[in-house]
């Protein structure tokens, strides 16, 4: 019987390094997405760490907007996000004239 242990990495670049150091057997990295296309940074990580793609997993992603209690959507002026998420939400928030900043 096989067991599975999932380890969350704080930084995306930690995952390939963990595989390379034999801390984990495999890592799951985003390589493509339906809105922004290829995630070139992760291709570079694969090359840098001499790793190979051995499988594919397709995941549905749901984004959640977090804010302080009592703040209404109409009061939003700026939304901070990871650059990859910024592509998804840019068009949605631009309709409401809300600036999206990718950090």
C-alpha positions in Angstrom: 0.0 0.0 0.0 1.3 3.4 -1.0 1.2 6.5 1.2 1.2 10.1 0.2 2.6 13.0 2.1 1.9 16.5 0.8 4.5 19.2 1.6 3.6 22.8 0.9 6.5 25.0 -0.2 6.5 28.7 0.7 8.4 29.7 -2.4 7.8 28.2 -5.8 11.5 27.8 -6.5 11.8 25.6 -3.4 9.9 22.7 -5.0 12.5 21.8 -7.8 15.3 22.3 -5.3 13.6 19.8 -2.9 13.3 17.2 -5.7 17.0 17.8 -6.6 18.1 17.3 -3.0 15.9 14.1 -2.7 13.8 15.7 0.1 10.7 14.8 -2.0 10.1 12.4 -4.8 8.1 14.7 -7.1 6.8 18.3 -7.3 3.8 19.8 -8.9 4.5 23.1 -10.7 2.2 25.3 -12.8 3.6 25.2 -16.4 0.6 26.5 -18.5 -2.6 28.3 -17.7 -5.6 29.0 -19.9 -5.4 32.8 -19.6 -1.7 33.8 -19.5 -0.2 30.9 -21.4 3.2 29.5 -20.5 4.8 30.2 -17.2 8.3 30.7 -18.4 9.9 31.1 -15.0 8.9 27.5 -14.1 10.4 26.2 -17.4 13.6 27.9 -16.4 13.4 26.2 -13.0 13.1 22.8 -14.7 16.1 23.5 -16.8 18.2 24.9 -14.0 17.5 21.9 -11.7 17.8 19.4 -14.6 14.3 18.0 -13.9 11.9 16.4 -16.3 8.2 16.5 -16.7 6.8 13.0 -15.8 3.1 13.6 -15.7 0.3 16.1 -16.1 -2.4 17.2 -13.7 -5.2 19.6 -14.6 -6.5 21.6 -11.8 -9.5 24.0 -11.6 -8.5 27.1 -9.7 -10.9 29.3 -7.8 -9.7 32.7 -6.8 -10.9 34.4 -3.6 -10.8 38.1 -2.8 -9.8 38.8 0.8 -10.4 42.0 2.6 -11.0 43.5 6.0 -14.4 43.0 7.6 -16.9 45.7 6.7 -15.1 46.8 3.5 -17.5 46.8 0.5 -16.5 45.9 -3.1 -17.4 49.4 -4.1 -14.7 50.8 -1.8 -11.9 48.9 -3.4 -9.2 51.0 -5.1 -6.2 48.6 -5.5 -6.0 44.8 -5.5 -2.6 43.2 -4.8 -1.9 39.8 -6.3 0.7 37.3 -7.5 1.7 38.1 -11.1 0.1 35.0 -12.5 -3.2 35.6 -10.7 -3.1 39.2 -11.9 -3.7 38.0 -15.5 -6.9 36.3 -14.4 -8.3 39.1 -12.4 -7.1 42.1 -14.4 -10.0 42.1 -16.8 -12.6 41.5 -14.1 -11.4 44.4 -11.9 -10.7 46.8 -14.8 -14.5 46.7 -15.4 -14.9 48.2 -12.0 -12.0 50.7 -12.5 -9.9 49.0 -9.8 -6.2 48.9 -10.2 -4.5 45.5 -10.1 -0.9 45.4 -8.8 1.1 42.2 -9.1 3.7 41.8 -6.4 
